[in-house]
Every structure is written in C-alpha cells, then in structure tokens.
Amino acid sequence: MRHRVRRRITALLVSLAFAATAAPATASAPAAAATPTPVTAAAVEPQTGGWQPRPATYPATVARTDLAIPMSDGTVLRGDLVLPAGEDGQAATGRFPVLVTITAYNKTVLGAALGEDEPDYLVSRGYASLTVDARGTGSSEGTWDAFGEREQLDGKEVVEWAASRERPWSNGRVGMRGPSYMGINQLFTAALEPKGLEAIFPQVPAGDVYRDVVASGGQVDVGFIPLWMGLVTTTGVIPPAVTATDPESGLGALLSHIYGAATFTAPLLLDALLGGDAAHDGQFYRTRSPLEVIDRVDVPTFLIAGQQDLFQRGTPLLFEALQERGVASRLIVGPWNHLEGSQGTDLAQAGHGTLSELQLRWFDRWLRDDRGTRLGEIAPVTYYENGSGAWRTQRSWIDDRARARSYRLSGDATTALAPGLLTTGRAAPGTAQVPPVPVSGLCTRSASQWTAGIPALLAEDLPCFSDNALNDLTGIVYETRPLKRAVRFAGPVNARLFTSSPIGGGMLSVSISDVAPSGQVTRLSGGWQLVEQRRLDRSRTRYLDGEILQPYHPFTRASRAPAPGRVVPVDVEVFPTGARIRPGHRLRIAVQAFDVPHLLPSLPDLPGSLTALTLHTSDRFPSRVTIPWLPRRAG
C-alpha cells in the first residue's frame, strides 16, 4: 500500500511540474495524451532462471535525515541514510555495503520515490542506502550546474565519504543506483574512479545529451527540457527541510537555488530558442555527456533502456562502449517510456526478476562476492520485440548476424491516402511535397515519449497514441506491399532522403511504423534532421555492409550548409528499436516537417521550417531506409 501511495504522489508531482513548466513553452501546441506500450500475451512469464532472491534478513529499517557531507571546496551536501533495523526500530549493529543515489529532484520530495519498485527491499537484505541532494538542489548548499565538472567531482567525494571507515555503518564497499539524472550521475562518478565504488545500476541514462534529447536532429526540444529544468527549479525553491535544524545552512541553500534558476536555467533555455550557442553542439554538452567519459568506467554496469524513452538512443551506445572494452555489463531494452523505465514497470517480464530482485542479484555479486547470483544466465542484451511481444536475447546490441537491408522510396506520393512504394527493387522516378503542418506530431506516441511519458498518466486511452494513421495524413508516406515473410530488425535505422527546398532549410521528421491489415499504424520509432545540418562526420558514422546505419552529424555553427534549390542527400538517424513485421503487414516510413510538442525550430531556423520540402526518388536520387535486418536463423 505504501508503495502504491508513493508512486501516485510521484506521478502527481511530476505531472504538476509538467503543467507548470512545460505548458508555457508549448502554448501553441498542448501535449497529447498517450498510453504505455502494451506488453502482449506472447511475452514470457516473470522468472529469474535458476536463481531465487534471498529473503529479508532485517524486519525493519530506520532513517537518519539530512546528514552533512562536506565537499572539498567547503560546500555541504545533505543526505538521507536508511539502515537495517530490528523489530524494536533500532539500527542494526555492524557494517554494510552502501548504495548511493545522488538526485537533483529533492530527496525529501521525489528523490527517494524514483527508481524503486519495492522501497527498502535492499536495505532489509543488509544494505545501507544513502540518497544525497546534488549541489544546488534540495537541502544541499551551492548553485546547481547540471552535470558540470564540480558536480561530477561531488559524486566522487560523496562515494568516498560513504566508503570511509569513519562511517560506523559502512563496510567500505559502495554501489550506485537510480534512474535518469541519478543514472547519468553514476557514470560520471564511476569515470573518476572513487575509492570503494564497485558496481553501478543506471536506469535510462543519457549517452550524448545534445543528440539524445536537447536538440534531436538539430531542433530545440521544447517538450522535455523545460519540464526537466522546471522540475529541478521548482523542487529546489522549496524551503529545505534542514532549515529547522540548521537555519544558516538551509537559508543559504535556498538563496543559492534561486540564484541558480536565474543564472543557469532561464538563460540557457532562452539562448537555445534564439539560436545561440546553446542551440549547437559544443564543449558545454560534451562535458555533460557520459559517452565522453565512458572509456574510463571500469566497474560492473547494468543498464536499463526504453524504446519509448528520452534516452532511447544513448543508453545502448553506453552499453556498446562498455562491452567493447570487456567491462562486465548487461543491457535490458524494454517497451518503456521514461517514467516506466525509471520505476522498472513490468521489468520482470524480461525474464530476470523485478527491478529490486535484479538489483539484488547485481549488487550481491559485486558488493558481497556472492557467486550464486548466476549472472551468467542473463544474456548481454535482452530486448522487447515490437510486433511479436516476445523478449529476445543477443550477444550484442547490433547482432553480429545482422545485415543491412535497404528499402527504396519509389514513385510519387502525397499523403497516407496516396502513399508511395517502399521496395527492395528498383525505384521509379517521383517526387513528393512535404507540407509544413505545425501540428504534426501533436497526438502521437512521440508526444508522450518526449514529455517523459507524463501524458500516459493523464489520458491513457486516446486512440491516436496506438494508431499513427491520423498524424501520417499531415505528411507523406511510403510503404511496402503486404509482406509475404516476416521482417525482423533490431538497432538503429537510417533514412537517406534526397531533399530540396527553395531556401535550403527545414526539418525532416521521420517515423517508421508497422501497418496492420486493418489499417492500424503502430509507430515503432522516429528520427529528425535539419536539412542545413546534414553534413556527416564519417569517422563517427556507423556502417553496416557498406550502408550508413547510424549517421553522426556535427551540429555546429560551422557545419551549417543551406543549399537553396539543390537536391541534397540528408541522412536521418532513426532511433534504435526492435521489431518483427508480420506477414500481411506493411513497413511504412512517414515524413513530416514538424514534431510537436517535441521540437520547435530556433528563431533563425523558423523561415526554413515554414517552407515546403520536396523528396526525390529515382536511380539518380536513391532515397532509402536501411535497417539492421535479422535473417531467419538469428534468434
């Protein structure tokens, strides 16, 4: 009962933050409601292989709030500690491995409720849990600078404080856990190699914050980013709980939080919308992107990703970087949005236990040296396959048996009512006009995904979430004939679209979908790309069988290249997913010029976004979609 109440409180607070902060940024395009992706009856039943979770060893827990954790520069962070306790409510004697979570969402309000499906599950099994407010948030002193260098150093110092033998409740062995912000923080902390840190469990963390969420395809995110910054700011200006016991520290923390909102949050958003430095990739975002430091992470890492998550793109890239270096790591990719992935919703259906059970397996192995956790039963990659409802396993995220299969766009197309052909054969010459419709994306799965899944809490039965047919009428569509054999793929997808526009600008918003014989259109994934930012960094672009599979664009001021009136190839990175298109179904690509409330053009890009784009198909202009196709023998 307490668990359900805490979840409802969390959902309500996040929803209120959304209403208060995201709505003004998207006043002309209110967010659409949506529901979570259903896990079908074909999914495996919850199981844990041959491993069984051990029972609780302590009947109760006890909390100590707002512990002072001094940083090397004199700033004091505050943490809440939960310890195992006896039936009398007194803390158990002895030392325990410590699980650290560093949150920007105010531990008193949201921090302890995010990332748990069974509160105190691990504490009752012999772990200490320490939740710390990040610098400039909650009860901690200082000014918030999300994932800046000082905050990264704070993570190292918090872990070493918790691992110190001066703490009578710590045995010196530390793990880290938590979703989203807390997951990203784990990776930066691990990269600094703090003494005592032995394993981490990041759920839905970013890899490359610019490409993952800040400006996917080069346009500014106005769905999640204002929501996120508003959430941190809102919870940051709540008077710190520590004020009652330490008025000087509490008042100082509150004043610094207000100052941070005025000097960091608001200017950053304004600069991005005006097309300033914040609208382009650069050192600011690289400093805050875990992929830039992942080569220094050596501790065992268990990653949870979602196919409808904000960090759908980045989390698998983090896993691949770890696996390539031989770091003990696992990846589970489920059909989850950000809130679902953060709370481990239906994680047991992946076949390895609930979120709490899976964390117990992981931390028992690396913090307690328990080799009976049978981690070898968990494949390196477990992912949910859209279309079949099955959970699949692979040795790597892009299976070594995958082959590049390209479908060419063929002939003329207008809207979904008159689609062009998607074919593996020769393409007929044709053109299609992509109209600038500013409400494209408004009522789609994309709208829910890029507002962190919050609309799913508000109106879960809107048909436009499960059926993309209406939205596809706002753009152009190409689709295959009904398939004679199933088509399976898993990983990123590339759409190379030969495009022209009168002023050389505009955005291509691409979705790939599964079209059922009934006509229902199930959106599988999406990608976005400004035409003038089409330049490729080929050294960082991924190829499969000589075809581009995952393009990498610099997104700098210098890389802008308008091409008025010219036909140019534009590679659109469609974020990774896994799917099986069944016989009789069709594979579809739809192209629009907007995706609201997810993205809006910055002020300099606005004229190009209001101009129609033209797609070209022919042998000379081979527009195509390339998937990492899995042959029948794979899986």
Number of C-alpha atoms within 10 A of each C-alpha: 5 9 13 11 10 17 17 14 15 19 19 15 16 19 19 15 22 24 14 16 22 25 19 14 19 18 10 12 17 18 26 24 25 27 23 22 17 11 20 12 10 11 17 16 11 15 15 21 13 10 15 14 13 11 9 13 14 17 14 19 21 17 16 11 17 23 15 16 19 16 17 10 8 10 18 20 26 24 28 19 20 22 27 28 21 16 11 10 13 13 18 19 12 11 18 23 24 29 27 26 30 28 27 25 24 28 26 21 14 20 21 22 20 23 26 21 21 16 16 19 18 22 25 21 17 21 27 26 28 25 26 31 25 33 29 32 34 36 34 32 27 22 23 27 18 20 22 16 12 13 20 22 17 25 27 23 20 24 28 19 20 27 23 17 13 11 12 12 23 20 21 24 23 28 27 28 24 29 28 22 21 28 26 23 32 31 30 28 25 28 20 16 17 19 18 21 25 20 26 28 25 27 29 32 32 31 28 23 23 25 24 20 26 25 26 21 28 29 29 25 29 26 29 24 22 23 24 20 19 21 23 23 26 20 22 28 21 17 17 25 15 21 16 12 10 12 13 11 19 20 18 16 30 25 17 21 30 19 17 20 22 13 14 15 19 14 12 15 20 14 14 21 20 16 18 16 14 21 26 23 20 15 9 14 19 16 18 23 25 27 22 16 19 19 15 15 21 19 20 22 25 21 22 26 31 29 27 31 31 29 27 28 27 25 29 29 17 24 28 17 15 22 19 10 11 11 16 15 21 24 26 27 29 30 25 30 30 28 28 22 29 27 21 22 19 18 24 19 20 24 17 23 22 21 22 21 20 20 18 20 24 24 27 20 18 19 23 12 10 13 12 12 21 16 17 8 12 16 17 20 21 23 24 26 24 27 19 17 18 20 21 19 19 17 13 18 23 21 19 11 13 19 18 19 19 22 24 28 36 29 19 21 22 19 21 20 12 13 21 26 22 26 20 15 11 14 22 18 16 16 20 21 21 27 22 20 17 19 18 25 28 23 26 29 30 27 27 31 29 27 30 26 28 28 22 23 17 15 12 14 13 15 14 20 27 20 21 25 21 16 20 22 18 24 24 26 29 28 24 21 14 16 14 11 12 14 18 23 26 24 21 25 28 27 30 24 26 22 28 24 23 15 18 21 28 30 31 26 24 26 23 25 24 25 24 18 12 7 13 16 25 23 23 22 22 24 23 27 24 27 30 23 25 24 19 16 14 12 8 12 13 16 14 16 11 8 15 22 27 24 25 21 23 19 26 15 15 9 16 16 14 19 17 14 14 14 17 22 20 24 30 29 26 29 25 27 25 23 23 21 23 20 14 14 25 25 24 25 27 27 28 30 29 29 27 25 32 27 26 24 26 21 12 12 20 13 13 23 25 18 20 20 26 18 24 26 24 18 13 10 20 21 25 24 27 22 27 25 23 21 14 10 6 13 11
